[in-house]
Amino acid sequence: MRHLTVVAASGLAGETISAARATGRFVTIEVVDDDPLLRGTRVAGALVRGGLDEIGDHDNRDVVVCAGKGLVRRVLVERLLAHGVSPHRFATIIHPRATVAAEADVGSGCVILAGVVVTANAVIGDHVVVMPQVTLTHDDTVADFATLCAGVALGGSVHVREAAYVGMSACVREGTTVGAGSTLGMGAVLLDDLPDGQTWVGAPARPLVRQGVAV
């Protein structure tokens, strides 16, 4: 049996704590967050006991980073590594009601919530968040620090690049790419490749334009 430290007292943290309890793998679960006002509060019943610097090097305590934005997760992971947290301590939490094919590959530090379906030969990188009811089909690739929000559906052979954010109920056509650091808005239907760093919305998805400039 293991112990778990959840980094960042977020809404995602609450969902992750619930999923972690459902696995039955952890004796204790605690939360750390650098906001001093949160110390002594609870997230889904788990105590927020201090900041990131208090994690320490305890090999029997696993760590999962629960910042909602992939770029923030990356910063926090880099900070933890710089403080001596060993990479092997990053736990992947898969809710028992998620379905992950034996032929799929899931990296470290991931959160995969209830109702997710991951089919044959899909590859999920490190520190990826997959919210409830997401479908990844054959040969999909989701890179490190990406976020797939609730209800997302990916066709086969889709590539989601590093730290991309795919909003709720968005659909991605087979064989297309969601670029690194990009955002696909909720309910969008992506039929063409989304370039790195851009925000696309709508059905079919097109660049979000503000004051005549693509975002």
C-alpha positions as CSV (number, residue, x, y, z in Angstrom):
1,M,0.0,0.0,0.0
2,R,1.2,3.5,-0.9
3,H,0.6,7.1,0.3
4,L,-0.3,9.9,-2.2
5,T,0.4,13.6,-2.3
6,V,-1.8,15.6,-4.6
7,V,-0.1,18.9,-5.8
8,A,-2.5,21.9,-6.3
9,A,-5.8,22.2,-4.4
10,S,-7.9,22.4,-7.6
11,G,-11.2,21.0,-8.8
12,L,-9.2,18.5,-10.7
13,A,-7.5,17.5,-7.4
14,G,-10.9,16.6,-5.9
15,E,-11.7,14.4,-8.9
16,T,-8.3,12.8,-8.7
17,I,-8.6,12.1,-5.0
18,S,-12.0,10.4,-5.6
19,A,-10.5,8.3,-8.3
20,A,-7.4,7.4,-6.2
21,R,-9.7,6.3,-3.3
22,A,-11.6,4.1,-5.8
23,T,-8.4,2.3,-6.8
24,G,-7.8,1.2,-3.2
25,R,-4.0,1.7,-3.7
26,F,-3.4,4.4,-1.1
27,V,-3.4,4.3,2.7
28,T,-3.4,8.1,3.0
29,I,-4.0,11.0,0.6
30,E,-2.9,14.6,1.3
31,V,-2.8,17.8,-0.7
32,V,-0.1,20.4,-0.9
33,D,-0.5,24.0,-2.3
34,D,1.6,27.1,-2.0
35,D,-1.3,29.3,-1.2
36,P,-1.0,29.8,2.6
37,L,-4.8,30.5,2.9
38,L,-5.6,27.0,1.9
39,R,-3.6,25.3,4.6
40,G,-5.8,23.4,7.0
41,T,-8.7,23.2,4.5
42,R,-9.8,20.0,2.8
43,V,-10.2,19.0,-0.8
44,A,-12.6,16.0,-1.2
45,G,-11.9,15.2,2.4
46,A,-8.1,15.3,2.0
47,L,-6.1,17.8,4.2
48,V,-4.1,20.6,2.6
49,R,-1.1,20.5,4.8
50,G,1.4,22.9,3.3
51,G,3.4,24.0,0.2
52,L,5.3,22.1,-2.4
53,D,8.6,22.4,-0.5
54,E,7.2,20.1,2.2
55,I,6.9,17.1,-0.1
56,G,10.4,15.8,0.7
57,D,12.0,12.7,-0.6
58,H,9.8,9.9,0.8
59,D,9.9,6.9,-1.6
60,N,6.7,5.5,-0.1
61,R,4.7,8.6,-1.0
62,D,3.6,9.0,-4.6
63,V,2.9,12.3,-6.2
64,V,0.4,13.5,-8.8
65,V,0.2,17.1,-10.1
66,C,-3.4,18.4,-10.5
67,A,-3.1,21.8,-12.0
68,G,-5.8,22.1,-14.7
69,K,-3.6,23.7,-17.3
70,G,-0.9,21.7,-18.9
71,L,1.7,24.5,-19.0
72,V,1.2,25.0,-15.2
73,R,1.5,21.2,-14.6
74,R,4.8,21.3,-16.5
75,V,6.2,24.2,-14.4
76,L,5.2,22.3,-11.2
77,V,6.7,19.0,-12.3
78,E,10.0,20.8,-13.2
79,R,10.0,22.4,-9.8
80,L,9.4,19.1,-8.1
81,L,12.2,17.5,-10.0
82,A,14.5,20.4,-9.2
83,H,13.7,19.8,-5.5
84,G,14.8,16.2,-5.7
85,V,11.5,14.4,-6.3
86,S,12.4,11.2,-8.2
87,P,10.6,10.7,-11.5
88,H,9.5,7.2,-10.3
89,R,7.3,8.8,-7.6
90,F,4.9,10.3,-10.1
91,A,1.8,8.2,-9.9
92,T,-0.7,7.5,-12.7
93,I,-4.3,7.4,-11.3
94,I,-6.8,5.5,-13.5
95,H,-10.3,5.3,-12.2
96,P,-11.6,1.7,-12.0
97,R,-14.5,2.6,-14.3
98,A,-12.1,3.7,-17.1
99,T,-11.4,1.2,-19.8
100,V,-7.8,1.1,-21.1
101,A,-6.9,-1.5,-23.7
102,A,-4.0,-3.8,-22.9
103,E,-2.3,-2.7,-26.1
104,A,-2.4,1.0,-25.0
105,D,0.5,2.7,-23.3
106,V,0.0,5.3,-20.5
107,G,2.9,7.4,-19.1
108,S,3.6,8.5,-15.6
109,G,1.8,11.2,-13.6
110,C,-1.4,10.9,-15.6
111,V,-5.0,11.2,-14.4
112,I,-7.7,9.1,-16.3
113,L,-11.2,9.5,-14.8
114,A,-14.3,7.5,-14.9
115,G,-15.9,6.5,-18.2
116,V,-12.8,7.1,-20.3
117,V,-12.2,4.6,-23.1
118,V,-8.7,4.1,-24.5
119,T,-8.6,1.6,-27.3
120,A,-5.9,-0.4,-29.1
121,N,-2.4,1.1,-29.6
122,A,-3.2,4.5,-28.2
123,V,-0.2,6.2,-26.6
124,I,-0.6,8.7,-23.7
125,G,2.5,10.6,-22.5
126,D,3.4,11.8,-19.1
127,H,1.3,14.1,-16.9
128,V,-1.7,14.0,-19.2
129,V,-5.2,14.7,-17.8
130,V,-8.2,12.8,-19.4
131,M,-11.5,13.9,-17.9
132,P,-14.7,11.7,-17.7
133,Q,-16.3,10.1,-20.8
134,V,-13.4,10.8,-23.2
135,T,-12.9,8.4,-26.1
136,L,-9.4,7.7,-27.5
137,T,-9.5,5.4,-30.5
138,H,-6.9,3.3,-32.2
139,D,-3.4,4.7,-32.7
140,D,-4.1,8.0,-31.1
141,T,-1.1,9.8,-29.6
142,V,-1.5,12.3,-26.7
143,A,1.8,14.0,-25.7
144,D,3.0,15.1,-22.3
145,F,1.0,17.7,-20.3
146,A,-2.0,17.6,-22.7
147,T,-5.6,18.0,-21.3
148,L,-8.6,16.3,-22.7
149,C,-11.8,17.7,-21.1
150,A,-15.0,15.8,-20.4
151,G,-16.7,14.2,-23.4
152,V,-13.9,14.7,-26.0
153,A,-13.9,12.2,-28.8
154,L,-10.8,11.5,-30.9
155,G,-10.9,9.7,-34.2
156,G,-8.2,7.1,-35.0
157,S,-4.6,8.2,-35.5
158,V,-5.1,11.6,-34.0
159,H,-2.0,13.4,-32.6
160,V,-2.5,15.8,-29.7
161,R,0.8,17.6,-29.1
162,E,2.4,18.7,-25.8
163,A,0.3,20.9,-23.5
164,A,-2.6,21.1,-25.9
165,Y,-6.0,21.7,-24.4
166,V,-9.1,20.1,-25.9
167,G,-12.3,21.5,-24.5
168,M,-15.5,19.7,-23.4
169,S,-17.3,17.6,-26.0
170,A,-14.9,18.6,-28.8
171,C,-14.6,16.1,-31.7
172,V,-11.4,15.6,-33.6
173,R,-11.4,14.0,-37.1
174,E,-9.2,10.9,-37.7
175,G,-5.7,11.6,-38.7
176,T,-5.6,15.2,-37.7
177,T,-3.2,17.0,-35.3
178,V,-3.9,19.3,-32.4
179,G,-0.8,21.5,-32.1
180,A,1.5,22.0,-29.1
181,G,0.1,24.6,-26.7
182,S,-3.0,25.0,-28.7
183,T,-6.6,25.2,-27.5
184,L,-9.7,23.6,-29.2
185,G,-12.8,25.1,-27.8
186,M,-15.6,23.2,-26.2
187,G,-18.0,21.6,-28.7
188,A,-15.7,22.3,-31.6
189,V,-15.4,19.9,-34.5
190,L,-11.8,19.8,-35.8
191,L,-11.5,18.7,-39.5
192,D,-8.1,20.1,-40.2
193,D,-4.8,20.3,-38.4
194,L,-4.7,22.9,-35.6
195,P,-1.4,24.8,-35.6
196,D,0.8,25.1,-32.5
197,G,-0.3,27.8,-30.1
198,Q,-3.5,28.8,-31.8
199,T,-7.1,28.7,-30.5
200,W,-9.8,27.3,-32.7
201,V,-13.6,27.2,-32.0
202,G,-16.8,26.2,-33.7
203,A,-18.1,23.5,-36.1
204,P,-16.2,23.2,-38.3
205,A,-13.4,24.6,-36.1
206,R,-11.7,27.8,-37.3
207,P,-9.2,30.2,-35.7
208,L,-10.7,32.4,-32.9
209,V,-10.4,36.0,-34.1
210,R,-10.4,39.0,-31.8
211,Q,-10.2,42.5,-33.2
212,G,-9.2,41.1,-36.5
213,V,-6.3,39.1,-35.2
214,A,-6.3,35.3,-34.9
215,V,-5.7,34.2,-31.3
